[in-house]
């Protein structure tokens, strides 16, 4: 188990190292004093858990938390801070736990146990090359909804969100477009920098004044970029 401790205070990192060596003796521990340092270490080594302070020099811990959760297989993240007012924001952005300084041994032990459970469940539902017959969990209006991947018409990036359009509904997902592409790579194809399409839902590929577009079974038309046109035609067995 790889654990990254991110805190700009050396004494705080040292205290966390002592606690973790007692609670997780077989873990490999890494330290970072800023979000930039943490990002570089996470790129070099796949972390299973990040203990992340909110107030860091440069980029804040909350900002980096959002970036972490866009990964195909994000680590579990426990936010650690001296301030309680950021707890709701951190949990809304995907933190698996929230601890106040000074961290107590029993609180850390409980947070570690909970994050392990959540992380295993998270990895089981966000697997690349997922079976396209297995329902995918959506979140609409705060409630869970499971849909068949084959019912997805297309996914479209809209700012920090991705709109997932099915035959019956539209969902706004905080999962990055590249993660949807990885999750359903056996089904969805990229037709534009910000658009993934289910070719099973395409009725026609049209070309007008040198520009391609796809017409879906529901009548929606989506642009196809020149960069992706060749791959789209090959995937759809078109000349």
N, C-alpha and C positions, 0 to 999 in steps of 0.2 A: 504493500500500500504506500503510495507516494503522497506526502502531505506537504503543502506549501504554506508557510507562515508569512503573512504580509503585514508589516507594521514598521513605521519609521522610528519607533523607540526601541533601542537595543535591549534595554532591561525588560521591556514587555515581551520581546521575542524570546529572550532567555528564559523567562518564567514559563512561556508556552512550551518551549523545548523540554523543560523539566517535567511539566505535566504530561506531555505526550509520550515521553520516554517511559513514564510510569503506566499510562493508560494504553498505549499502543507500542509495546516494546519491539515489535517486528517491523514497524513502519520506517520508511526512509524519509527523513525530514529535510526540507529545503527552506531557505529564508530569503526574503526580499524586503527592501525598505521603501519601495515605491511601486506604483502600478506599472510603470515602464519596465522596471527590473523584474517584476512578477510576470509580465507578459512574455518577456524574453525567456525566462526559466520555463514557463508553461509550454512555449514553443519547442524548447529543447527536450523536455521530459513531460510525458503525459501524466498529469496530476489526477489523483482520485479524489482529493479533498483539498480545499483552499480555506484557510482561516484568515479572513480579510478584514482589516481595519477600514473604517469609513474615511477618516480624515488622514489623507496622505499628501505628501508634497507633489505638486503637479496635478495629474488626473486623480479624481476622487475614487474611493473604493466602489461607490455606487455606480459610477460610470463604467468602471472595468467589469463590474458584476454583469451589467447589461451585455457587454461584449462577450463575456464568457458564456453566457446562456444562449448565444447564437451559434455556438459550436455544435457539430453533429453529435458529439458525445461529451457534453460539458461535465466538469467535475462537480461534486457536491460542494456547496459553499456555505460556510458559517460566518456571518458577519460579527465582528467584535469591535465594540466602541464604548466610550465613556458616556455616550448620550443616548437616551431612549427615544427621542422624538423621530429618529429615522427608521424605527423598527417596521412600521407599516409599509413604507416605501421599499425597503429592502426585501420584505417578504413578497410584495407585489411584483418585484422585478425578478423573483425566482430564487431568493436565498432559501436554503434548507434549514436555517436556524439563525438565532440572534442572541448574542451573549453580551452582558455589560461588564466592563472592567471595574474592579479587578475580578478576573474570571475565577470562579470557584471550581475545585476539582470535580465535585458531584454534578455541577451544571454542565461542565464540559463533557463529562462521561455520558450524560443523558443526550446531549446534542450530537455527539459522535454516533451513538447507537441509532438515533432517529435519522441522521443523514445517511447512514449506511443503508437503511431500509428504503428510504426514498430514492437513493441513487441507483440501487439495484432495480427498483420498479421503473425508474426513468429510463435506464438503459434498455430494459426489456420492451419499452414502447417506442424508442427512437433508434431503431436499428437500420443501418443502410442495407439495401437489397432486401427490404422487408417483403413478405409474402403479400402480393396484391389482392389476395382473397381475404386477408385479415383486416377487420374494421380498424379505422384510424380514429383516435379520440380528438374531437374538436371541442372548443369552448365557446359557446354562444350565450351572451347575456348572463355570464357567470355560472352556467350549468354545463355539465358534460353531455356530449352527444357523439355517438359513434356512427360513422358512415363507411360504406364500402368504397375503397379507393377507385374502383371502376365507375363509381357515380360522380367522381370529380371531373368537371369539365376543363377547368384551368386554374392556375394559381398566378396571381399578379402582384408584384411588389408595389406597395403604396406607402412611401416613407419608411418608417421603422417597422411597419406591419406588412403582412402578406394577406391579400384577399383570396380566399379559397372558395371557388364557386362550384356547387354541386347541382344536380338536377333539381333539387328542391329548395336549397338555401344558399346563403352567402355567409361565410365566417371570416372573422378577422383573427389572424394567428400571429403570435409573436415569434414563431419559429422562422428563421431566415429562409429565403427562397432557395439558397444552395442546400439547406438541410432538407427541404421538401424534395429537391432534385435527388439527393442522396437516398432519402427514405424510400422513394418510389421510383428508383432509376429503371426498374423493369417496366414501368408504365408511362411516366411523364417524360416528355421531351422538351428541351429548351428551344423556343422559336424566336426569342428576343432576349435582350439583356435582362429584362424584368418580367418575362412571361414564360410559364411552363404550360404545356397543353397535353391533354390525354388524346392521343391519335385515334382512339376508338370512338371519340365523340366528334370527330371531324367529318363533315359532309363533302367539303370541296377545298381545293387549293386554287386560289385565283391570282391572276397577274394583270396589273393595269399600270401602264406607263412605267414599266420596269420595276414596280413594287409588288411584292407578294403579300397575300393575306390569306388567312384560314377562315373558312366559314364553318361554324359548329352546328350540331344538330338542332340547337335551339335558336339558330338564326344570328347569333352573335358573331361579329367579324373581329379578328385579332391580327395585328401586323406581324409579318415575318421579316426579320432583318436580313440584309444581304449576307451578313456573316454566317447566318444559320440556315439560309435557304437550301443549300446543297444537302446538308445533313437531314433536313426535314423531308426533302424529296426522296432521299434514299430510304429513310425510315418508313415512308408511306408508299414506297415502291412506285414512284412517279418518275417519268422521263425528265 
